[in-house]
Amino acid sequence: MWKLLYYYSKYTCLINLSHIFGCRNQTIMVNPEIAKIQHAGEKLVEAWLISNGYNHVEKESTHSKEPHLRANGIKENILIQVRTFVHPHRPFKFSDFEIDKLTRRAVKLNLIAYAAYVVVDANNDLVGDITWERLS
């Protein structure tokens, strides 16, 4: 059995890969540091959304436990997937599979899909700006 390791904070990728390769009953351990980093990124994105006029920002999880942020704005209602990295690492884009999955979910909910790429330092403070990518 092949083991694939991805060094980024979205631990659910390992769950998705296990489903792709048929290893559905595997227990996957989540590194608590990765979960803290991801949570910090989500909080930073949530604060940005609120400061830019979005309201009713809430966290929701799909069946595969992938956290998304859902926000209502004046111009559009959006569904955001956050990817967080620790400086000096730089964000890399979502795969086509991940983009398709997120955009399908957004269409089903009548929302616009976005990806938010966040870089934090060792203290979980934002480094630079949040990079946004409209997916749908």
C-alpha positions in Angstrom: 0.0 0.0 0.0 1.3 3.4 -0.9 1.4 6.1 1.7 1.2 9.6 0.5 2.2 12.5 2.7 1.4 16.1 2.1 3.1 18.7 4.2 0.4 21.3 4.6 -2.2 22.1 7.2 -5.2 20.6 5.6 -5.2 17.2 7.3 -8.3 16.0 5.5 -6.3 15.5 2.3 -5.0 12.3 3.8 -8.6 11.2 4.4 -9.5 12.0 0.8 -6.5 10.1 -0.5 -7.4 7.1 1.6 -10.8 7.0 -0.1 -9.3 7.3 -3.5 -6.9 4.4 -2.9 -9.5 2.2 -1.2 -8.1 2.4 2.4 -11.4 3.5 3.9 -11.1 1.9 7.3 -7.7 3.4 8.2 -7.5 5.5 11.3 -5.8 8.8 10.6 -4.1 10.6 13.4 -4.2 14.4 13.3 -1.2 16.3 14.4 -2.6 18.8 17.0 -0.1 21.5 15.8 -1.6 21.2 12.3 -5.1 21.6 13.7 -4.0 24.7 15.6 -2.4 26.2 12.6 -5.5 25.5 10.4 -7.8 27.0 13.1 -5.6 30.1 13.3 -5.9 30.6 9.5 -9.7 30.2 9.7 -9.9 32.8 12.4 -7.8 35.2 10.4 -10.0 34.7 7.3 -13.1 35.1 9.5 -11.8 38.4 10.9 -11.0 39.6 7.4 -14.5 38.8 6.2 -16.2 40.5 9.1 -14.0 43.7 8.7 -14.9 43.7 4.9 -18.7 43.8 5.4 -19.6 40.1 5.4 -21.9 39.0 8.1 -23.2 35.7 9.4 -19.8 34.0 9.0 -20.0 30.5 10.1 -17.9 27.3 10.0 -19.4 24.3 8.4 -18.1 20.8 7.8 -19.0 18.4 5.0 -19.3 14.7 5.3 -15.6 14.3 4.9 -14.9 16.7 7.8 -13.4 19.4 5.5 -14.1 22.7 7.2 -15.5 25.5 5.1 -16.4 29.0 6.0 -19.7 30.3 4.8 -20.4 34.1 4.7 -23.2 36.4 3.5 -22.2 39.6 1.9 -23.8 42.6 0.2 -22.6 41.6 -3.3 -22.4 37.8 -2.9 -22.7 34.9 -0.6 -19.6 32.8 -0.5 -18.2 29.4 0.5 -14.5 29.5 1.4 -11.9 26.8 1.8 -8.9 28.0 3.8 -5.4 26.6 3.4 -2.9 27.8 6.0 0.9 27.6 5.9 3.6 28.5 8.4 6.2 31.0 7.2 8.6 30.6 5.2 6.5 28.0 3.4 4.3 29.4 0.6 0.8 28.4 -0.3 0.2 26.0 -3.2 -3.0 25.8 -5.1 -5.8 23.3 -4.6 -5.9 20.3 -6.8 -8.4 20.1 -9.6 -10.3 17.4 -7.6 -10.5 19.7 -4.6 -11.6 22.7 -6.7 -14.3 20.6 -8.4 -15.5 19.3 -5.0 -15.7 22.8 -3.5 -17.4 24.4 -6.6 -20.0 21.6 -6.7 -20.8 22.1 -3.1 -21.1 25.9 -3.6 -23.4 25.5 -6.6 -25.6 23.1 -4.6 -25.9 25.8 -1.8 -26.3 28.7 -4.4 -23.0 30.2 -3.2 -19.7 31.4 -4.9 -16.7 29.3 -4.1 -13.4 30.9 -3.0 -10.0 29.6 -1.8 -8.2 31.6 0.8 -4.4 31.1 1.2 -3.0 32.2 4.6 0.6 32.4 5.7 1.2 32.7 9.5 4.3 33.0 11.6 5.3 30.8 14.6 2.9 32.9 16.8 0.0 32.3 14.4 0.1 36.0 13.3 -0.7 36.8 9.7 2.4 37.2 7.4 1.6 39.4 4.4 -2.0 39.4 3.0 -4.6 36.7 2.6 -4.5 35.6 -1.0 -8.0 35.0 -2.5 -8.9 32.9 -5.5 -12.4 32.8 -7.0 -13.1 29.2 -8.0 -16.6 29.5 -9.5 
